Amino acid sequence: MRPGQKIYFLSDFHLGVPDHASSLAREKRIVTFLCEAEKDAAEIHILGDLFDMWFEYREVVPRGFVRLLGKLAELTDRGIPVHVYIGNHDMWIFDYLPVETGVILHHEPLDREWNGKRLLIGHGDGLGPGDHGYKFIKKVFRNPVMQWCFARLHPNLGMGIAHFWSGRSRKKNYVNDRKFLGPENEWLAIHCRELLVKEHYDAFLFGHRHLPMDLEVGPGSRYINLGDWITWYTYAVFDGNAVRLMKRIGDGPLSGDVEAPKIPS
């Protein structure tokens, strides 16, 4: 990192829901944020669930989201690395985004070090204790045979089924996603503490949980959840020394944003 540069992290846009108008307004806010971030960004990391549902047929991709996709291509064309992590709602991103927009795609958490600070970065789904039902479903959905079979469906039918499944999952988890379970019971925090037994990380950055939080999980180690861009409009920024969890205020310069509360109220 050069002096003055920053690394930005954001997650869980879920573009496409609950309707076109609100999704479009959210997409424009995200693009405006990226326009501000690119002024001093060394890298940008988007930690999954860009879309509420995404499936790439060989010759067909879902309609919409052209503003975001165009902005991602513009960023990478300018030489700013953009890392996209597969989430549970868009795990069927294959090669379209890397080929057309130039982003770097990650299917598993990424271990990175900048300026002597070690960070573990990922979406967060399927990590930690419990949730065995989802972990099984995740293996099924990521199975190449299952993906090949789904691709045989006509896109209208396939995407209809996918949106139905996604909407059902979202409604089921909406209320629980906004409940803080306590520092000792947050399952991603438990996962972080288990990893710290083996090796040290200065910070863990995850999405998926939809609740912004910044918890100490060990000596000199923090678990930061990025929240989402549906309710909270939160993100994290690493300035070469420390990671801060921030809340977007309006659509102006990022200097007008404020630090988000470390523990949800």
C-alpha positions as CSV (number, residue, x, y, z in Angstrom):
1,M,0.0,0.0,0.0
2,R,1.3,3.4,-0.9
3,P,0.9,6.2,1.6
4,G,-2.7,7.6,1.6
5,Q,-4.2,4.5,0.0
6,K,-7.0,2.5,1.6
7,I,-8.6,-0.9,1.1
8,Y,-12.4,-1.0,1.2
9,F,-14.7,-3.9,2.2
10,L,-18.5,-4.1,1.7
11,S,-21.0,-6.9,1.4
12,D,-24.6,-8.1,0.9
13,F,-26.2,-5.8,-1.7
14,H,-28.9,-8.4,-2.6
15,L,-29.7,-6.5,-5.8
16,G,-33.0,-7.5,-7.4
17,V,-35.2,-7.4,-4.3
18,P,-37.7,-6.5,-3.0
19,D,-38.7,-4.8,-6.2
20,H,-37.0,-3.1,-9.2
21,A,-37.4,0.5,-8.0
22,S,-35.8,0.0,-4.6
23,S,-33.1,-2.3,-6.0
24,L,-32.2,0.3,-8.6
25,A,-32.0,3.1,-5.9
26,R,-29.7,0.8,-3.8
27,E,-27.6,0.0,-6.9
28,K,-27.1,3.7,-7.6
29,R,-26.0,4.4,-4.0
30,I,-23.5,1.5,-4.2
31,V,-22.1,2.9,-7.5
32,T,-21.8,6.4,-5.9
33,F,-19.9,4.9,-3.0
34,L,-17.5,3.1,-5.4
35,C,-17.0,6.4,-7.3
36,E,-15.9,8.0,-4.0
37,A,-13.8,5.0,-2.9
38,E,-11.8,4.8,-6.1
39,K,-10.2,8.2,-5.3
40,D,-7.8,6.5,-2.8
41,A,-8.5,2.8,-3.2
42,A,-5.6,0.3,-3.4
43,E,-8.1,-2.5,-3.6
44,I,-11.8,-3.1,-3.2
45,H,-13.3,-6.3,-1.7
46,I,-17.0,-7.2,-2.1
47,L,-17.8,-10.0,0.3
48,G,-20.6,-11.8,-1.5
49,D,-24.3,-11.6,-2.2
50,L,-24.0,-8.8,-4.7
51,F,-27.3,-10.3,-6.2
52,D,-30.2,-11.8,-4.4
53,M,-30.1,-14.6,-7.1
54,W,-27.7,-15.2,-9.9
55,F,-27.2,-18.1,-12.3
56,E,-25.1,-18.0,-15.4
57,Y,-26.2,-20.1,-18.3
58,R,-23.5,-20.6,-21.0
59,E,-25.0,-18.0,-23.2
60,V,-27.4,-16.2,-20.9
61,V,-27.0,-14.1,-17.7
62,P,-29.6,-12.5,-15.5
63,R,-30.9,-9.1,-16.8
64,G,-30.3,-5.9,-14.9
65,F,-27.5,-4.5,-12.7
66,V,-25.8,-2.7,-15.6
67,R,-24.7,0.3,-13.5
68,L,-22.8,-1.9,-11.0
69,L,-21.3,-4.2,-13.6
70,G,-20.2,-1.2,-15.7
71,K,-18.6,0.4,-12.6
72,L,-16.7,-2.8,-11.7
73,A,-15.3,-2.9,-15.2
74,E,-14.3,0.7,-15.0
75,L,-12.5,0.2,-11.7
76,T,-10.5,-2.8,-13.0
77,D,-9.8,-1.0,-16.3
78,R,-8.2,1.7,-14.2
79,G,-6.0,-0.8,-12.5
80,I,-7.8,-1.0,-9.1
81,P,-8.1,-4.7,-8.1
82,V,-11.7,-5.6,-7.2
83,H,-12.1,-8.9,-5.3
84,V,-15.6,-10.6,-5.3
85,Y,-16.3,-13.4,-2.9
86,I,-19.0,-16.0,-3.7
87,G,-22.0,-15.7,-1.3
88,N,-24.8,-18.1,-0.7
89,H,-27.2,-16.1,-2.9
90,D,-24.9,-15.8,-5.8
91,M,-22.8,-19.0,-5.6
92,W,-23.6,-19.7,-9.2
93,I,-21.3,-16.9,-10.5
94,F,-18.9,-18.6,-12.8
95,D,-16.7,-16.8,-15.4
96,Y,-19.0,-14.0,-16.6
97,L,-17.9,-11.4,-14.0
98,P,-14.2,-12.2,-14.2
99,V,-14.2,-12.2,-18.0
100,E,-16.5,-9.2,-18.6
101,T,-15.6,-6.9,-15.6
102,G,-12.1,-8.1,-14.7
103,V,-12.9,-8.8,-11.0
104,I,-11.0,-11.5,-9.1
105,L,-13.3,-14.2,-7.9
106,H,-12.9,-16.1,-4.6
107,H,-14.8,-19.2,-3.6
108,E,-13.2,-19.5,-0.1
109,P,-12.0,-17.1,2.6
110,L,-8.8,-15.3,1.6
111,D,-5.8,-14.8,3.9
112,R,-4.1,-11.5,3.2
113,E,-1.4,-9.4,4.9
114,W,-0.9,-5.7,4.4
115,N,1.7,-3.5,6.3
116,G,2.2,-6.4,8.8
117,K,-1.5,-6.8,9.5
118,R,-3.0,-10.2,8.8
119,L,-6.7,-10.3,7.8
120,L,-9.0,-13.2,6.9
121,I,-11.7,-12.2,4.5
122,G,-14.8,-14.1,3.3
123,H,-18.5,-14.1,3.0
124,G,-19.0,-16.2,6.1
125,D,-21.7,-18.7,5.1
126,G,-21.3,-22.3,6.3
127,L,-18.6,-21.3,8.8
128,G,-18.8,-21.9,12.6
129,P,-20.9,-24.3,14.6
130,G,-24.3,-25.6,13.7
131,D,-26.5,-24.9,10.7
132,H,-25.9,-28.4,9.3
133,G,-28.9,-28.2,7.1
134,Y,-27.5,-25.2,5.1
135,K,-24.0,-26.8,5.0
136,F,-25.5,-29.8,3.3
137,I,-27.5,-27.7,0.9
138,K,-24.4,-25.7,0.1
139,K,-22.6,-28.9,-1.0
140,V,-25.5,-29.9,-3.2
141,F,-25.8,-26.5,-4.8
142,R,-22.0,-26.4,-5.5
143,N,-22.0,-29.8,-7.0
144,P,-21.1,-29.6,-10.7
145,V,-23.7,-32.3,-11.6
146,M,-26.5,-30.4,-9.9
147,Q,-25.4,-27.2,-11.7
148,W,-25.4,-29.0,-15.0
149,C,-28.9,-30.3,-14.4
150,F,-30.2,-26.8,-13.4
151,A,-28.6,-25.3,-16.6
152,R,-30.8,-27.6,-18.7
153,L,-33.9,-25.7,-17.5
154,H,-35.1,-22.8,-19.7
155,P,-33.8,-19.5,-18.1
156,N,-37.4,-18.3,-17.4
157,L,-38.2,-21.4,-15.5
158,G,-34.8,-21.7,-13.8
159,M,-34.6,-18.2,-12.6
160,G,-38.2,-18.3,-11.4
161,I,-37.4,-21.3,-9.3
162,A,-34.2,-19.7,-8.0
163,H,-36.0,-16.4,-7.1
164,F,-38.7,-18.4,-5.2
165,W,-36.1,-20.3,-3.2
166,S,-34.1,-17.2,-2.5
167,G,-37.2,-15.3,-1.3
168,R,-38.2,-18.1,0.9
169,S,-34.8,-18.2,2.6
170,R,-34.8,-14.4,3.0
171,K,-38.2,-14.3,4.6
172,K,-37.3,-17.1,7.0
173,N,-34.1,-15.4,8.2
174,Y,-35.1,-11.7,8.0
175,V,-36.0,-11.2,11.7
176,N,-33.2,-13.4,13.1
177,D,-30.6,-11.6,11.0
178,R,-31.3,-8.4,13.1
179,K,-30.9,-10.0,16.5
180,F,-27.6,-9.6,18.2
181,L,-26.8,-12.9,19.9
182,G,-24.2,-11.6,22.3
183,P,-20.4,-11.6,22.0
184,E,-20.1,-15.2,23.1
185,N,-22.9,-16.6,20.9
186,E,-22.3,-15.1,17.6
187,W,-21.4,-18.1,15.5
188,L,-18.9,-16.3,13.2
189,A,-17.2,-14.9,16.3
190,I,-17.0,-18.5,17.7
191,H,-15.4,-19.5,14.4
192,C,-12.9,-16.7,14.7
193,R,-11.9,-17.8,18.2
194,E,-11.5,-21.3,17.1
195,L,-9.1,-20.2,14.4
196,L,-7.1,-18.1,16.8
197,V,-6.2,-21.2,18.8
198,K,-4.0,-22.2,15.8
199,E,-2.8,-18.9,14.4
200,H,-3.2,-15.1,14.8
201,Y,-5.2,-12.8,12.7
202,D,-5.4,-9.1,13.4
203,A,-8.9,-9.0,12.0
204,F,-11.6,-11.2,10.5
205,L,-13.9,-9.6,8.0
206,F,-17.1,-11.3,7.0
207,G,-20.5,-10.5,5.5
208,H,-23.6,-12.8,5.4
209,R,-24.8,-12.0,8.9
210,H,-26.5,-8.7,7.8
211,L,-25.7,-7.1,11.2
212,P,-22.8,-4.7,11.5
213,M,-20.6,-5.5,14.5
214,D,-17.0,-5.1,15.6
215,L,-16.1,-7.6,18.4
216,E,-12.9,-8.4,20.1
217,V,-12.3,-12.2,19.8
218,G,-8.8,-12.4,21.2
219,P,-5.8,-10.3,22.2
220,G,-5.2,-7.9,19.4
221,S,-7.8,-9.6,17.2
222,R,-11.3,-8.4,16.0
223,Y,-14.2,-9.9,14.2
224,I,-15.9,-7.3,12.0
225,N,-19.2,-8.0,10.2
226,L,-19.9,-5.6,7.4
227,G,-23.6,-5.6,7.8
228,D,-25.5,-5.0,4.5
229,W,-26.6,-2.4,1.9
230,I,-30.3,-3.0,2.5
231,T,-30.7,-1.6,6.0
232,W,-27.4,-0.4,7.3
233,Y,-25.2,0.9,4.4
234,T,-22.0,0.0,6.3
235,Y,-18.5,-0.9,5.1
236,A,-15.0,-1.3,6.5
237,V,-11.9,0.6,5.5
238,F,-8.2,-0.4,6.2
239,D,-5.9,2.6,6.1
240,G,-2.7,0.6,6.4
241,N,-2.8,0.7,10.2
242,A,-6.3,-0.3,11.4
243,V,-9.6,-1.4,10.2
244,R,-12.6,0.7,10.9
245,L,-16.3,-0.1,10.5
246,M,-18.1,2.8,8.9
247,K,-21.7,3.9,8.2
248,R,-22.5,5.7,5.0
249,I,-24.0,9.1,5.6
250,G,-25.7,10.4,2.4
251,D,-24.0,10.1,-0.9
252,G,-21.2,12.7,-0.5
253,P,-17.5,12.3,0.2
254,L,-16.5,9.4,2.4
255,S,-15.0,11.9,4.9
256,G,-18.6,12.7,5.9
257,D,-19.3,9.1,7.0
258,V,-19.2,8.1,10.7
259,E,-17.9,5.0,12.6
260,A,-20.6,2.4,13.2
261,P,-21.3,1.2,16.7
262,K,-19.0,-1.7,17.7
263,I,-21.8,-3.7,19.3
264,P,-25.4,-3.5,17.8
265,S,-28.0,-1.8,19.9
